Amino acid sequence: MTLASLFLIIFASVIHATWNLLAKKAASVGPVFVFAYNLVACVGYAPWVMYLLWRGTVAWTAEGIGFVLLSGVIHLAYSLCLQRGYQIADLSVVYPVARGTGPMLSTIGAILLLGEAPTGRSLGGLALVVVGIGLIATRGDLSAFRRPGGQAGVRWGTATGGLIASYTVVDAYAVKVLGITPVILDWFSNLLRFFLLAPLVGANPRRVLIAMKGHWWLAIGVGLLSPLSYILVLAALRSGAPLSLVAPMREMSMMVGTLLAMAILRESAGFWRLAGCGVLIAGVVALAGA
């Protein structure tokens, strides 16, 4: 992996953690907030997309259109699955299980579908990343998975992780094999999600306006930062970075999110969370040198 690709992944992780902090403040709004920031993303990135389309740099094929549609559907299913998991189980269970199983399944998909052959060092780095995520989320107390909602959290987290792996492999194939420009893929995926969510929102526009009162600035922040973080990841893949390394390295956002929570939200860290950050760093270093 080149230094440029490594920088893109690190920068994307910081942006990812930042927009998640913004989204957390609007958690009570639910699917309406998802619709709102998808709208912002479509409007905000439209000039860039229109420019690329005007230049004629996008060569549409039936296969390419199919992958864009598939990406949009999987991303929407991921968002809804994650939201449902948060409704019935603890965040500290659903999120780490989702983020932990996602890269593992992505690596398997990269090996089986893209022909990538990870080294022993990369597999060891992947294991360290997953362990680090677990330590940060549980603070070393595995009984978190046995508490009320813990089993449901594992099930929904695993389902979400499967969707993470699915869209990661689908999008990687779209940019690496089909040559679809990352911003084009992400924008049309957002556009599809916008239209799929529109009937839900259109049924009661007044309710939407009431729910979004005081949350539009958060929607603008998430709508602009969320696509950017993913576009940077897709750009790293398109530049030749192997999916089997990029997928787990994206989990640096867990480490960045923990540090931001300590600095901005004044959340307590504790020994196990700091240890988890150390393990995550070791995993990322191993992956970068693989």
Residue frames as qw, qx, qy, qz and C-alpha x, y, z in Angstrom:
[[0.000, 0.888, 0.460, 0.000, 0.00, 0.00, 0.00],
 [0.420, 0.480, -0.023, 0.770, 1.39, 3.39, -0.99],
 [0.219, -0.218, -0.441, 0.843, 1.86, 6.29, 1.42],
 [0.267, -0.072, -0.208, -0.938, -0.82, 8.27, -0.46],
 [0.594, -0.300, -0.652, -0.364, -3.36, 5.47, -0.02],
 [0.489, -0.293, -0.660, 0.489, -2.49, 5.20, 3.67],
 [0.033, -0.093, -0.195, 0.976, -3.04, 8.96, 4.09],
 [0.430, -0.196, -0.431, -0.769, -6.43, 8.75, 2.35],
 [0.614, -0.347, -0.708, -0.047, -7.58, 5.99, 4.72],
 [0.371, -0.262, -0.521, 0.723, -6.37, 7.84, 7.84],
 [0.121, 0.007, -0.028, -0.992, -8.02, 11.10, 6.71],
 [0.523, -0.257, -0.580, -0.569, -11.23, 9.23, 5.88],
 [0.536, -0.329, -0.731, 0.265, -11.23, 7.68, 9.37],
 [0.157, -0.195, -0.349, 0.903, -10.98, 11.09, 11.03],
 [0.335, -0.053, -0.260, -0.904, -13.83, 12.44, 8.90],
 [0.556, -0.262, -0.743, -0.265, -15.90, 9.31, 9.56],
 [0.407, -0.337, -0.667, 0.525, -15.52, 9.68, 13.32],
 [0.004, 0.117, 0.127, -0.985, -16.38, 13.39, 13.07],
 [0.453, -0.145, -0.393, -0.787, -19.64, 12.93, 11.21],
 [0.554, -0.312, -0.772, 0.007, -20.62, 10.14, 13.57],
 [0.223, -0.253, -0.508, 0.793, -20.25, 12.58, 16.47],
 [0.265, 0.054, -0.114, -0.956, -22.62, 14.94, 14.64],
 [0.545, -0.171, -0.666, -0.481, -25.07, 12.15, 13.84],
 [0.382, -0.239, -0.802, 0.392, -25.14, 11.05, 17.47],
 [0.052, 0.183, 0.328, -0.925, -26.58, 14.43, 18.45],
 [0.540, 0.132, -0.193, -0.808, -29.54, 13.78, 16.11],
 [0.064, 0.045, -0.997, -0.019, -30.08, 10.13, 17.02],
 [0.299, 0.349, 0.693, -0.556, -33.62, 10.80, 18.26],
 [0.444, 0.466, -0.158, -0.749, -34.76, 11.98, 14.81],
 [0.728, 0.092, 0.677, -0.049, -34.32, 8.50, 13.29],
 [0.589, 0.316, 0.610, 0.426, -34.96, 7.75, 9.59],
 [0.206, 0.948, 0.242, 0.004, -36.04, 11.35, 8.94],
 [0.271, -0.835, 0.352, 0.324, -32.50, 12.48, 9.71],
 [0.593, -0.077, 0.684, 0.419, -31.13, 9.85, 7.30],
 [0.435, 0.706, 0.512, 0.226, -33.40, 11.28, 4.61],
 [0.024, -0.989, -0.024, 0.145, -32.31, 14.84, 5.42],
 [0.342, -0.685, 0.505, 0.399, -28.57, 14.23, 5.19],
 [0.583, 0.200, 0.688, 0.382, -29.06, 12.16, 2.03],
 [0.302, 0.888, 0.340, 0.075, -30.80, 15.19, 0.54],
 [0.187, -0.915, 0.251, 0.256, -27.87, 17.40, 1.58],
 [0.565, -0.303, 0.649, 0.409, -25.40, 14.93, 0.07],
 [0.544, 0.513, 0.598, 0.288, -27.27, 14.86, -3.24],
 [0.168, 0.973, 0.153, 0.045, -27.44, 18.65, -3.47],
 [0.368, -0.836, 0.315, 0.258, -23.95, 19.32, -2.12],
 [0.498, -0.310, 0.686, 0.432, -22.10, 16.97, -4.46],
 [0.624, 0.636, 0.450, -0.060, -24.30, 17.57, -7.51],
 [0.263, 0.907, -0.232, -0.232, -21.99, 20.23, -9.09],
 [0.274, -0.532, 0.776, 0.199, -19.01, 17.84, -8.95],
 [0.575, 0.187, 0.796, 0.036, -21.05, 15.02, -10.46],
 [0.516, 0.793, 0.269, -0.183, -22.60, 17.24, -13.14],
 [0.066, 0.834, -0.463, -0.291, -19.12, 18.44, -14.11],
 [0.366, -0.286, 0.866, 0.186, -17.87, 14.87, -14.54],
 [0.568, 0.465, 0.677, -0.046, -20.95, 13.95, -16.56],
 [0.352, 0.892, 0.018, -0.283, -20.56, 17.08, -18.72],
 [0.068, -0.695, 0.652, 0.297, -16.93, 16.18, -19.45],
 [0.868, 0.278, -0.276, -0.306, -18.07, 12.78, -20.63],
 [0.085, 0.532, -0.818, 0.203, -15.63, 10.93, -18.37],
 [0.566, -0.052, 0.713, -0.410, -18.31, 8.46, -17.28],
 [0.390, 0.178, -0.750, -0.503, -18.87, 5.50, -19.58],
 [0.669, -0.091, 0.448, -0.587, -22.13, 3.85, -18.56],
 [0.342, 0.125, -0.892, -0.268, -22.61, 0.13, -19.10],
 [0.734, -0.365, -0.372, -0.436, -25.43, -2.18, -18.07],
 [0.747, -0.170, -0.531, 0.361, -23.11, -3.84, -15.57],
 [0.247, 0.155, -0.312, 0.904, -22.04, -0.49, -14.12],
 [0.442, -0.358, -0.102, -0.816, -25.63, 0.68, -13.69],
 [0.807, -0.298, -0.486, -0.154, -26.49, -2.61, -12.03],
 [0.620, -0.088, -0.499, 0.599, -23.66, -2.23, -9.51],
 [0.027, -0.255, 0.167, -0.952, -24.67, 1.37, -8.71],
 [0.649, -0.361, -0.250, -0.621, -28.25, 0.25, -8.03],
 [0.819, -0.213, -0.516, 0.133, -27.06, -2.70, -5.97],
 [0.399, 0.116, -0.423, 0.805, -24.78, -0.43, -3.95],
 [0.279, -0.337, 0.042, -0.898, -27.64, 1.95, -3.17],
 [0.783, -0.334, -0.355, -0.386, -29.94, -0.83, -2.01],
 [0.761, -0.119, -0.511, 0.381, -27.29, -2.43, 0.22],
 [0.212, 0.206, -0.324, 0.899, -26.34, 0.92, 1.77],
 [0.496, -0.375, -0.073, -0.780, -30.00, 1.61, 2.57],
 [0.854, -0.270, -0.431, -0.112, -30.45, -1.85, 4.09],
 [0.583, 0.066, -0.484, 0.649, -27.32, -1.25, 6.17],
 [0.077, -0.316, 0.201, -0.924, -28.66, 2.05, 7.51],
 [0.692, -0.343, -0.171, -0.612, -32.03, 0.57, 8.44],
 [0.849, -0.132, -0.494, 0.130, -30.50, -2.57, 9.97],
 [0.414, 0.143, -0.458, 0.774, -28.13, -0.54, 12.09],
 [0.310, -0.348, 0.085, -0.881, -30.94, 1.76, 13.19],
 [0.817, -0.303, -0.323, -0.370, -33.09, -1.24, 14.22],
 [0.739, -0.023, -0.535, 0.408, -30.20, -2.73, 16.16],
 [0.153, 0.224, -0.361, 0.892, -29.79, 0.51, 18.09],
 [0.538, -0.374, -0.124, -0.745, -33.50, 0.50, 18.92],
 [0.896, -0.306, -0.205, -0.248, -33.46, -2.88, 20.67],
 [0.884, -0.176, -0.178, 0.395, -29.89, -3.26, 21.94],
 [0.408, -0.796, 0.073, 0.441, -26.96, -1.36, 23.41],
 [0.424, 0.873, -0.234, -0.052, -24.77, 0.78, 21.18],
 [0.224, -0.696, 0.682, -0.007, -21.70, -0.70, 22.86],
 [0.670, -0.018, 0.742, 0.021, -22.70, -4.15, 21.55],
 [0.679, 0.644, 0.347, -0.056, -24.18, -3.47, 18.10],
 [0.285, 0.919, -0.245, -0.119, -21.51, -1.06, 16.84],
 [0.217, -0.630, 0.735, 0.129, -18.37, -3.06, 17.66],
 [0.671, 0.110, 0.733, 0.017, -19.90, -6.32, 16.43],
 [0.603, 0.758, 0.232, -0.088, -20.91, -4.61, 13.17],
 [0.205, 0.899, -0.380, -0.070, -17.57, -2.90, 12.66],
 [0.418, -0.503, 0.755, 0.042, -15.65, -5.99, 13.72],
 [0.699, 0.206, 0.684, 0.039, -17.42, -8.56, 11.54],
 [0.507, 0.826, 0.059, -0.238, -17.50, -6.19, 8.56],
 [0.157, 0.778, -0.579, -0.186, -13.76, -6.17, 7.80],
 [0.464, -0.230, 0.856, 0.013, -13.43, -9.89, 8.45],
 [0.656, 0.471, 0.583, -0.090, -16.16, -10.66, 5.95],
 [0.382, 0.881, -0.138, -0.244, -14.77, -8.05, 3.56],
 [0.148, -0.621, 0.747, 0.186, -11.39, -9.78, 3.65],
 [0.564, 0.098, 0.820, 0.004, -13.03, -13.12, 2.88],
 [0.571, 0.732, 0.325, -0.182, -14.91, -11.48, 0.01],
 [0.167, 0.856, -0.410, -0.268, -11.71, -9.92, -1.30],
 [0.320, -0.378, 0.856, 0.151, -9.99, -13.30, -1.30],
 [0.534, 0.284, 0.796, -0.029, -12.88, -15.21, -2.90],
 [0.468, 0.783, 0.399, -0.094, -14.17, -12.61, -5.38],
 [0.222, 0.949, -0.196, -0.104, -11.24, -10.30, -6.16],
 [0.897, 0.282, -0.215, 0.263, -8.44, -12.85, -5.98],
 [0.017, -0.811, 0.424, -0.403, -6.47, -10.97, -3.32],
 [0.844, -0.103, -0.479, 0.220, -4.08, -13.04, -1.18],
 [0.325, -0.878, 0.190, -0.296, -3.50, -11.45, 2.25],
 [0.475, 0.413, -0.686, 0.366, -0.20, -12.19, 3.98],
 [0.605, -0.368, -0.645, 0.287, 0.20, -13.61, 7.46],
 [0.244, -0.112, -0.291, 0.918, 1.09, -10.14, 8.70],
 [0.303, -0.206, -0.241, -0.899, -2.07, -8.62, 7.26],
 [0.647, -0.386, -0.611, -0.243, -4.20, -11.34, 8.86],
 [0.522, -0.285, -0.539, 0.596, -2.44, -10.73, 12.18],
 [0.033, 0.026, -0.067, 0.997, -3.09, -7.01, 11.80],
 [0.478, -0.329, -0.472, -0.663, -6.75, -7.71, 11.08],
 [0.639, -0.394, -0.647, 0.136, -7.00, -9.79, 14.25],
 [0.351, -0.191, -0.370, 0.838, -5.45, -6.96, 16.30],
 [0.186, -0.190, -0.189, -0.946, -7.90, -4.45, 14.81],
 [0.603, -0.399, -0.560, -0.405, -10.86, -6.62, 15.79],
 [0.606, -0.346, -0.570, 0.434, -9.49, -7.21, 19.30],
 [0.198, -0.024, -0.174, 0.964, -8.87, -3.48, 19.72],
 [0.373, -0.321, -0.343, -0.800, -12.43, -2.68, 18.69],
 [0.668, -0.417, -0.610, -0.087, -13.74, -5.18, 21.23],
 [0.506, -0.245, -0.460, 0.687, -11.65, -3.70, 24.04],
 [0.009, -0.112, -0.009, -0.994, -12.75, -0.16, 23.25],
 [0.498, -0.332, -0.428, -0.677, -16.43, -1.12, 23.13],
 [0.765, -0.417, -0.482, -0.096, -16.61, -3.47, 26.14],
 [0.184, -0.794, 0.424, -0.395, -13.83, -1.98, 28.28],
 [0.187, 0.365, -0.893, 0.187, -12.55, -5.51, 28.78],
 [0.459, 0.034, 0.699, -0.547, -15.86, -6.78, 30.17],
 [0.177, 0.008, -0.838, -0.516, -17.20, -9.48, 27.86],
 [0.082, 0.412, 0.839, -0.345, -20.29, -9.79, 30.05],
 [0.254, 0.389, -0.031, -0.885, -21.63, -6.86, 28.03],
 [0.371, 0.102, -0.725, -0.571, -22.75, -9.44, 25.49],
 [0.279, -0.271, -0.917, 0.093, -24.76, -11.29, 28.18],
 [0.102, 0.273, 0.421, -0.859, -26.66, -8.27, 29.45],
 [0.448, 0.615, 0.586, -0.279, -30.28, -7.51, 28.42],
 [0.476, 0.842, -0.013, -0.253, -30.24, -6.84, 24.70],
 [0.273, -0.637, 0.648, 0.316, -26.75, -8.25, 24.35],
 [0.531, 0.099, 0.812, 0.222, -27.71, -11.30, 22.28],
 [0.449, 0.793, 0.409, -0.049, -30.02, -9.21, 20.09],
 [0.007, 0.910, -0.271, -0.314, -27.17, -6.77, 19.69],
 [0.409, -0.354, 0.765, 0.351, -24.88, -9.55, 18.48],
 [0.531, 0.423, 0.721, 0.141, -27.45, -10.74, 15.96],
 [0.319, 0.917, 0.229, -0.066, -28.24, -7.28, 14.56],
 [0.191, -0.822, 0.421, 0.334, -24.58, -6.28, 14.73],
 [0.510, -0.140, 0.774, 0.348, -23.57, -9.37, 12.76],
 [0.484, 0.653, 0.573, 0.107, -26.30, -8.71, 10.18],
 [0.113, 0.974, -0.034, -0.191, -25.09, -5.12, 9.87],
 [0.369, -0.602, 0.606, 0.365, -21.50, -6.32, 9.55],
 [0.587, 0.223, 0.728, 0.275, -22.58, -8.60, 6.72],
 [0.365, 0.869, 0.332, 0.041, -24.09, -5.62, 4.92],
 [0.160, -0.887, 0.315, 0.297, -20.92, -3.59, 5.53],
 [0.496, -0.276, 0.731, 0.379, -18.90, -6.38, 3.95],
 [0.542, 0.528, 0.637, 0.151, -21.39, -6.63, 1.08],
 [0.281, 0.950, 0.127, -0.041, -21.32, -2.98, 0.09],
 [0.312, -0.757, 0.468, 0.331, -17.54, -2.83, 0.59],
 [0.539, -0.055, 0.755, 0.371, -16.97, -5.70, -1.86],
 [0.449, 0.707, 0.536, 0.108, -19.61, -4.43, -4.33],
 [0.085, 0.985, -0.024, -0.151, -18.23, -0.88, -4.31],
 [0.417, -0.588, 0.578, 0.383, -14.63, -2.10, -4.52],
 [0.569, 0.230, 0.713, 0.340, -15.50, -4.13, -7.62],
 [0.326, 0.873, 0.363, 0.003, -17.29, -1.12, -9.11],
 [0.008, -0.960, 0.219, 0.175, -14.28, 1.21, -8.76],
 [0.426, -0.533, 0.673, 0.286, -11.42, -1.26, -9.19],
 [0.486, 0.121, 0.813, 0.296, -12.77, -3.49, -11.97],
 [0.342, 0.734, 0.569, 0.144, -15.48, -1.43, -13.68],
 [0.408, 0.121, 0.079, 0.901, -13.60, 1.85, -13.30],
 [0.160, -0.830, -0.453, -0.283, -16.56, 3.84, -11.94],
 [0.169, 0.507, -0.289, 0.794, -15.47, 7.19, -10.47],
 [0.270, -0.226, -0.782, 0.514, -15.89, 7.09, -6.65],
 [0.177, 0.228, 0.276, -0.917, -17.94, 10.30, -6.42],
 [0.505, 0.044, -0.496, -0.706, -20.24, 9.08, -9.21],
 [0.488, -0.157, -0.859, 0.007, -20.83, 5.78, -7.45],
 [0.175, -0.274, -0.666, 0.671, -21.49, 7.37, -4.07],
 [0.242, 0.164, 0.033, -0.956, -23.70, 10.18, -5.44],
 [0.563, -0.034, -0.553, -0.613, -26.00, 7.95, -7.45],
 [0.436, -0.198, -0.849, 0.226, -26.15, 5.54, -4.52],
 [0.015, -0.256, -0.475, 0.842, -27.26, 8.44, -2.31],
 [0.381, 0.094, -0.259, -0.882, -29.77, 9.54, -4.94],
 [0.529, -0.145, -0.785, -0.288, -31.32, 6.07, -5.01],
 [0.308, -0.286, -0.756, 0.503, -31.60, 6.03, -1.21],
 [0.139, 0.158, 0.154, -0.965, -33.21, 9.46, -1.34],
 [0.526, -0.009, -0.436, -0.730, -35.97, 8.24, -3.67],
 [0.525, -0.173, -0.833, 0.004, -36.46, 5.03, -1.70],
 [0.233, -0.311, -0.635, 0.667, -36.95, 7.01, 1.54],
 [0.127, -0.094, -0.154, -0.975, -39.05, 9.78, -0.08],
 [0.501, -0.409, -0.597, -0.474, -42.43, 7.97, 0.24],
 [0.546, -0.410, -0.617, 0.392, -41.86, 7.51, 3.98],
 [0.222, -0.255, -0.199, 0.920, -41.11, 11.19, 4.44],
 [0.164, -0.142, -0.401, -0.890, -43.70, 12.44, 1.93],
 [0.356, -0.479, -0.794, -0.112, -46.51, 10.77, 3.85],
 [0.370, -0.852, -0.346, 0.133, -46.30, 13.47, 6.53],
 [0.487, 0.534, -0.095, 0.685, -44.09, 16.45, 5.55],
 [0.324, -0.806, 0.075, -0.490, -45.18, 18.43, 8.61],
 [0.881, -0.466, 0.055, 0.056, -43.86, 15.71, 10.89],
 [0.795, 0.237, -0.017, 0.558, -40.54, 15.86, 9.06],
 [0.163, 0.710, -0.079, 0.680, -40.20, 19.60, 9.57],
 [0.604, -0.721, 0.091, -0.327, -41.05, 19.29, 13.25],
 [0.947, -0.236, 0.039, 0.212, -38.61, 16.41, 13.76],
 [0.702, 0.314, 0.010, 0.639, -35.78, 18.25, 11.99],
 [0.123, -0.942, -0.035, -0.310, -36.23, 21.51, 13.90],
 [0.406, -0.827, 0.388, -0.037, -32.81, 22.45, 15.28],
 [0.796, -0.207, 0.530, 0.207, -31.10, 19.55, 13.48],
 [0.686, 0.722, 0.086, 0.016, -30.55, 20.93, 9.98],
 [0.074, 0.858, -0.507, 0.022, -26.98, 22.10, 10.68],
 [0.578, -0.340, 0.741, -0.024, -26.18, 18.58, 11.86],
 [0.797, 0.419, 0.434, -0.027, -27.73, 17.17, 8.68],
 [0.438, 0.877, -0.199, -0.011, -25.59, 19.53, 6.59],
 [0.218, -0.709, 0.670, -0.024, -22.46, 18.42, 8.41],
 [0.675, -0.071, 0.734, -0.021, -23.23, 14.71, 8.05],
 [0.720, 0.622, 0.292, -0.104, -24.46, 15.11, 4.48],
 [0.372, 0.867, -0.331, 0.000, -21.18, 16.71, 3.40],
 [0.204, -0.648, 0.726, -0.103, -18.72, 14.72, 5.51],
 [0.793, -0.033, 0.585, -0.166, -20.20, 11.23, 5.23],
 [0.823, 0.560, 0.094, 0.018, -19.86, 10.97, 1.42],
 [0.230, 0.854, -0.454, 0.109, -16.39, 12.55, 1.56],
 [0.489, -0.509, 0.697, -0.130, -15.09, 9.94, 4.00],
 [0.826, 0.155, 0.541, -0.035, -16.34, 7.12, 1.79],
 [0.619, 0.783, -0.061, -0.001, -15.20, 8.73, -1.47],
 [0.038, -0.793, 0.605, -0.059, -11.67, 8.90, -0.03],
 [0.660, -0.217, 0.716, -0.073, -11.82, 5.17, 0.77],
 [0.794, 0.495, 0.350, -0.025, -13.04, 4.37, -2.75],
 [0.356, 0.887, -0.293, -0.010, -10.29, 6.58, -4.18],
 [0.329, -0.603, 0.726, -0.021, -7.69, 4.57, -2.27],
 [0.762, 0.114, 0.636, -0.040, -9.17, 1.37, -3.69],
 [0.666, 0.734, 0.128, -0.040, -9.17, 2.78, -7.21],
 [0.112, 0.872, -0.477, -0.021, -5.52, 3.78, -6.86],
 [0.660, 0.332, -0.673, 0.029, -4.63, 0.12, -6.32],
 [0.248, -0.384, 0.707, -0.540, -4.86, -0.38, -2.55],
 [0.346, -0.093, -0.922, -0.150, -6.03, -3.95, -1.81],
 [0.579, -0.495, -0.229, -0.606, -9.49, -4.30, -0.30],
 [0.820, -0.289, -0.471, 0.150, -8.24, -6.90, 2.19],
 [0.474, -0.086, -0.340, 0.807, -6.14, -4.13, 3.80],
 [0.107, -0.321, -0.097, -0.936, -8.37, -1.10, 3.23],
 [0.592, -0.495, -0.495, -0.399, -11.45, -2.68, 4.84],
 [0.686, -0.479, -0.440, 0.327, -9.89, -3.34, 8.26],
 [0.399, 0.011, -0.137, 0.907, -7.88, -0.11, 8.23],
 [0.220, -0.552, -0.312, -0.741, -11.16, 1.82, 7.98],
 [0.646, -0.594, -0.480, 0.017, -11.80, 0.67, 11.54],
 [0.416, 0.062, -0.282, 0.862, -9.30, 3.31, 12.68],
 [0.250, -0.527, -0.201, -0.787, -12.42, 5.45, 12.94],
 [0.721, -0.552, -0.418, -0.034, -13.26, 3.58, 16.16],
 [0.640, -0.217, -0.247, 0.694, -9.97, 4.69, 17.66],
 [0.133, 0.268, 0.087, 0.950, -10.40, 8.26, 16.43],
 [0.453, -0.585, -0.401, -0.539, -13.98, 8.32, 17.69],
 [0.716, -0.498, -0.412, 0.265, -12.86, 7.21, 21.16],
 [0.481, -0.093, -0.123, 0.863, -10.22, 9.94, 21.30],
 [0.089, -0.395, -0.245, -0.881, -12.70, 12.57, 20.11],
 [0.589, -0.608, -0.473, -0.245, -15.22, 11.43, 22.71],
 [0.654, -0.389, -0.330, 0.559, -12.56, 11.89, 25.39],
 [0.334, -0.020, 0.022, 0.942, -11.53, 15.33, 24.15],
 [0.191, -0.268, -0.297, -0.896, -14.89, 16.79, 23.09],
 [0.639, -0.456, -0.430, -0.445, -17.62, 14.88, 24.92],
 [0.198, -0.571, 0.595, -0.530, -15.49, 14.44, 28.06],
 [0.941, -0.149, -0.188, -0.237, -16.25, 10.73, 28.22],
 [0.539, -0.631, 0.558, -0.016, -14.08, 8.69, 30.58],
 [0.558, 0.513, -0.623, -0.195, -11.54, 6.46, 28.88],
 [0.862, -0.350, 0.322, -0.176, -10.24, 3.97, 31.42],
 [0.387, -0.493, 0.734, 0.263, -7.48, 1.41, 31.07],
 [0.616, 0.212, 0.746, 0.135, -9.26, -0.96, 28.69],
 [0.480, 0.841, 0.239, -0.074, -10.28, 1.71, 26.19],
 [0.008, 0.875, -0.439, -0.205, -6.77, 3.11, 26.11],
 [0.499, -0.275, 0.801, 0.183, -5.41, -0.43, 25.76],
 [0.641, 0.517, 0.567, 0.004, -7.87, -0.99, 22.90],
 [0.316, 0.928, -0.102, -0.166, -6.54, 2.10, 21.16],
 [0.237, -0.667, 0.676, 0.203, -3.01, 0.74, 21.54],
 [0.601, 0.065, 0.789, 0.113, -4.01, -2.63, 20.07],
 [0.552, 0.758, 0.334, -0.097, -5.80, -0.88, 17.21],
 [0.111, 0.900, -0.358, -0.221, -2.71, 1.18, 16.43],
 [0.406, -0.399, 0.800, 0.188, -0.57, -1.96, 16.43],
 [0.635, 0.378, 0.674, 0.017, -3.03, -3.59, 14.03],
 [0.425, 0.889, 0.084, -0.148, -3.00, -0.62, 11.67],
 [0.106, -0.773, 0.581, 0.232, 0.83, -0.53, 11.70],
 [0.539, -0.108, 0.824, 0.141, 0.88, -4.24, 10.84],
 [0.593, 0.617, 0.515, -0.032, -1.60, -3.74, 8.01],
 [0.236, 0.933, -0.141, -0.232, 0.26, -0.74, 6.61],
 [0.124, -0.664, 0.707, 0.211, 3.48, -2.72, 6.38],
 [0.746, 0.081, 0.659, -0.054, 1.90, -5.86, 4.94]]
